[in-house]
Structure formats: structure tokens, C-alpha cells
Amino acid sequence: MKEKMVNYMLPPAQAMFVESSPGRSNLGETAATFVYPNLIDNGNITIVLRDQYKFVRLFDISGHEILRRNITTASTKISLHLPYLNSGTYIPQLVGSKTVQQKIYITK
């Protein structure tokens, strides 16, 4: 598995963004892109890419963009470590030839 790890500093703490490319053999073309888990208690989310996207954005429930990161074309899975986020509802959004988004809930 090829992994690329990049650390980005976001006040007040550090966010870790990991892209993985284990191969697309287990990813069905008809399956939807999804984020898991949708109830987060440890600050870690995983986004499985079923299509090619240019970047991922994370919004709070008020619509403020909290995070924006480019995605390499070879990535099939993205892990985000976001320990600094407060409890609440957030919306990860993937943008490419189409845009998909899903609600997630963070508890502390």
C-alpha cells in the first residue's frame, strides 16, 4: 500500500491528512462515495473514494469552511485526524466532476 502523509497546521491544533492507494480491485464502480464513521468520538474519519475528486472540504453546520485539501488522482482512501473540532455536525464534501457530501457528527 502506497501512503502519503502530510501534516497541516490549523489553529489551535494539528490536522493530519493521509491518502492511500491500495488498488481499486475491491471498489465497485456502482458503489457510492462515503465517509465513515458518521458518529466520530476520536477525531478520525475515513473517506473512501469511488470516483476521482480534486479536493475535499469540511464545513461546520453554519457553512464555514474549516478544511480544504487537494486529492491526488491515485488516492482511493483519505484519513483525516481532526482532534481539535468541537462536538457538533460537520459536512465533508468531495469536489470533482461531481460533488458529493455527507453529514457527520462529532462527539467528545
C-alpha positions, -999 to 999 in steps of 0.1 A, spaced: 0 0 0 13 34 -10 7 61 15 14 98 15 12 117 48 11 155 50 7 175 82 -12 208 80 -13 233 109 -47 246 116 -53 266 148 -54 256 175 -41 221 168 -26 200 140 -46 181 114 -32 151 97 -43 141 61 -34 107 48 -40 94 13 -39 57 5 -39 38 -28 -42 1 -21 -57 -5 -56 -91 -3 -70 -99 -40 -73 -122 -40 -43 -140 -8 -52 -172 -13 -72 -180 13 -99 -216 15 -88 -209 20 -51 -214 55 -37 -186 75 -22 -190 76 16 -175 88 48 -172 66 79 -179 65 107 -207 91 107 -205 93 145 -170 103 155 -157 102 190 -119 100 184 -114 128 158 -106 103 130 -127 100 98 -121 80 67 -133 89 32 -135 62 6 -133 75 -29 -153 57 -56 -145 83 -82 -118 108 -89 -121 141 -70 -99 172 -70 -102 182 -33 -120 175 0 -136 203 20 -150 202 55 -177 226 66 -193 232 100 -231 233 103 -231 271 97 -214 266 63 -180 279 73 -152 260 55 -129 245 81 -106 225 59 -97 222 22 -71 197 8 -62 186 -27 -66 149 -35 -41 131 -58 -57 112 -86 -42 79 -73 -59 81 -39 -88 57 -30 -89 64 7 -84 95 28 -80 95 65 -84 128 84 -73 133 120 -91 163 134 -88 162 172 -94 200 176 -130 200 163 -158 207 189 -188 184 192 -214 190 165 -224 184 130 -200 187 101 -202 181 63 -173 166 44 -176 175 7 -157 159 -22 -154 180 -54 -145 168 -88 -166 163 -120 -194 158 -95 -198 169 -59 -209 146 -30 -213 154 6 -225 137 38 -233 147 74 -211 135 102 -214 140 139 -185 146 163 -189 138 200 -164 144 227 
